[in-house]
Amino acid sequence: MQINYKDLTIVLVAYNSNFEIENILKLLNPEIKILIIENSNLKKTKDYFESKYSNISVILSEKNTGQTGGINIGFKNVKTKYCLYMDMDVNFNINLIEKFFKIAEQINDFALLVPEHNRSKYPKSFEHKDKNIYPELKRMKIVHGYFMFFKMSAVKEVGYYDENIFFYFDETDYCLRIFEKDLKIFIVKGAMVDHKEGRSYEKNLQKKINPLRHWHYMWGKFYFNKKHYSYLRALIVTLPDLLECIVKIPILLMLRKENTIVYYNRLLGLLNSMAGKKSWKRPD
């Protein structure tokens, strides 16, 4: 099959990234257009990539729009048939893109293709009840979002990501919206991507970013369940998290443990979401 890589755009969302992913980008077919959404608004990122690569464009966000806002900026600037979004902390064989592209062209009956999860098995509740009609694929209801091959006509039908979510539960929300439109999500069997979560930015930022991630994880967990099910369901699902924070924070404070700040941020994120407040917390 002749592959027209001009039908594909890769979207990356960066924030003070260490750009280890450049080791992959420089090996890709130069016909593939790559969009980097720079949420930390670093002009040096734009200057570096656009001067070095003719197929890479960098869009500087005026403010930190988070994972969801960055993906949406990417979607709005994609003019191709397909869009591959990937996190900045993934590693994969470059032949994988060819595999995804060929499957997309062969079946055409999909909204989203993803690789198998490299660290754990999906729970049964994430699987679709319909029987698989393609032997090399597995139909899903919900998948993880670190490497996502979108058909852009389906994106137009489903809409953009929910920007109320800064990050965490963003792809889960989007998958359920695909499901509600009766569109199809597939895992590509035998396709594997190594995802090293939280390693996409400079090491000196990890201590600052980690509490932020925990704040948004709990905010998103409550918001997602409230949005798709009910406020009561959100309360029930997050009650164990609330109790864990209430018990552990005073104990860790007395022991002067560093991870007190983690549970403190988890508690604040959850309480803000319970109160109906926006996901306002941002990096300093």
N, C-alpha and C positions, 0 to 999 in steps of 0.2 A: 504493500500500500504506500502510495506517495503521500508524504506528510507535508502539509502546508503550515509551517510554524508561524506564518504571518496571521493565522487564525487564533493565536494564543497570546495572552498577556499574563505575566507573573506579577502579582502584587505583594509587596512586603511592607510591614509597618514597623518603623524603627523608633527607638527612644534611647539616645546615648549608647547606641549599639557598639559592640566591639567588632562587628562585621566579619566574624569568622566565616559567615556564609559566603563571603566573596570567593572562597576556595571552590565553591560549587558554581557560582555565577559565571566565573571566567571560563568554565568548561562548557557552558550551554551554547546551543546553536545561536549565532548572532542575529538570526531572523526573529527570535523571540523577543518581543518588547517587554521590558521590565520597568515597573513603576515602584519607586520607594517613597513611601509617605513618611516624612521625617517629623515626628511629633515633638522632638526637642528643638526644632526650628534651627538646626545647626547648618549654617551656610557652607561650612567647610565640607560637610557631607555631600551637598549638591555639587560643589566645585570639583571635589575629588572624583565622584562617579561619572559625572557628565563629561569631564575632560578625558577620562580614561576609557569609557565605553560608549560607543555610538548608539547602542540599543537600550541604554538605561536613562530614564528621566527621574529626577527627584523633585517631589512636591513638598515644599515647606509649609507645615501647618502654622497658622498664626497663633494657635494655642494648642495645648495638649488635648487632643480629641479622644484619647484612649484607643483601645483595640477596635471598638465598634466604629467610632468616628473615622479612624484611619482606613478601615476596610471600606466604609461608605465612600470616602474620597476616592479610593481606588476604583470602586465600582462606577462612580460617576465619570471617570476618565478612561475607562476601558471601552474600546471601540471594536473589539474582536469578538469572534464567535464564542470563545471560551476564556475563562479566567482561572488561573491557578493561584490561590492564596496560600502562602506558607509562612509559618513563624520564623523568626530570625535565628532560632536555636535548633534547627533541624539539619540532619545529614542524610544523604541518600545517594544511590547510584543514579547517574544522569540518564541512564537508559529507561528509568522508571517513567519519566515524562513521556517518552515515546510510547510506552505501554498504555498509559492513561489516554493519550491522544488517540491511539488506534481503537481502543475500546469505545471511546466516546463517538468516534465516527461510525463504528460498526453497529452499535445498538441505538444511538440517538434518543433512546427512551429513558432519560434520566434528568434529574436536576442537579445532582451532586454525586461525585465519586470521591472516595477516600481510601487510604491504605489500611491495612490491618494495624491494630494497636500494638505497639512494640513492647509495652510494659505490663499489660494485664489483659484479661479477657473482658469483653463487654458483658454486662448483665443481661439476662434473658429479656428484661423489660425494655431494652434498647432495640431488640430485634422486631422486624415486621412479621405479622402473622401470615401474610401471603407466601405461598411456595415460591422458591426461586426458579425462574425460567431460564436463567443463564448460568451454565455450570461454573464459569470463572468468577461469578459475582455472588454476593450475598446481600439481599435486601434488608435495609435497616430502617428503624424509626428515628433513632438518635445516634449520632456519632461524635467523636472528638474532632476538634477543629484546628489542628496544627498544620494540616496539609489537605487542602480542599480544592477539588477540580470542579468548577461551576460551569454550567451551560447558561450563558448570559440571557437567553430568551426566558429561562425559568426565573432568573433573578428579577427580571422586569415584572414577571407575574407575581412573585412572592413579595417583592419590595426590598428595601434596605434593612440593614441591621438596626436593632432597637438601641438608640444612643442614650437611653436612660441608663443602660448598663455600660460601665466604664471598661471593665473586663471581668471574666468569669461568668459562666452560664449564658454568654452571648451566642455561642454556636448551638447550645441546647435549645435556646429560645428559637433560633432560626430554623433548626431541624423540625421542630414541632409545627412551625408555620408552613414549611414545605409539606409536611405530613397532612396538615389540614387542607392543603390545596390538592391533595391526592396526587402529588408528584413523587418521584422516586429517588431514593438515596441508596447507593450501593457501596459495599466494601469490595475492593478489587483483591481477590484472594491471591496470596503469594507476594503481594506488594508490601514492602516493609520500609518504613522511614524511622530513623533513630531520632527521637525527640528528647532533648536534654533541657527540660523545663527550667526556666529561670536563669539560663546561662547566656542570654542574648545581649546583656549589657555589661558594662565595665564592672570588674570585681569590687571596686571601691564604692559602687552604688548599691551593692546587694544588701548591706546592712540597713540602708535607708528604704529600699524598695520592699523588703520582706514584710515589715508591718503593714505597709500599704496594701500588699496583696491579700493579707489576711482580713483587713478591713473590708475590701471589696468582695472577697469570697463570701463572707457572711451577709453583706448587703445584698449581693446577687442571689444567694440561695433563698433568702426570704422573698425578694422581689419576684423571682422566677415562679415560685410556687403560688404566690398570691395572684400573679398575672394569669397563669394557665389553669389554676384550680380554684383556690379560694383563700381568703385571709385565714380562716380556721385551719386549713391544710398547711399553710405556711407556718402557723404557730406550732402545730403538732410536729412538723418535720424539724424545726429548729429548736424545739424545747430542750433536747439533750445538749445541744451546743450552748444554749443559755445557761443551763445548770452547770456544765463543765467550767465555763468561764467564772461563774459566781463562786464555785468551790476552789478553783485553782489560783485565781488572782491573789487573794489574801495569803495563801500558803506560800506562793512564789515570792510575794513581797517580803514576807518574814525571812525567807531563805536568801533574799537578795539575788534571785536568779535573773539572768539577762532575758530569758524568754517570757518574763512577765509582760513585756511590751506587746508580745504577739497576742496573748489572750486579752489584754486590754483593748487592742485594736479590733479583735474579733467581736468583743462585746459591744464596742461603740458602733461598729458597722451594722451589727444586727439590730441594735436599738434604734439607730437612725432609719433603717429600713422599716422596722415595725411602726415607727412614727410617721411613715409616709414621706420622709425627707429624701431629697435627691442624693445621688452618689457623688457627693461634693468633694471628697478628699482627694487631693492631688499631691504629687511629689513637690517638695520645697523648691 
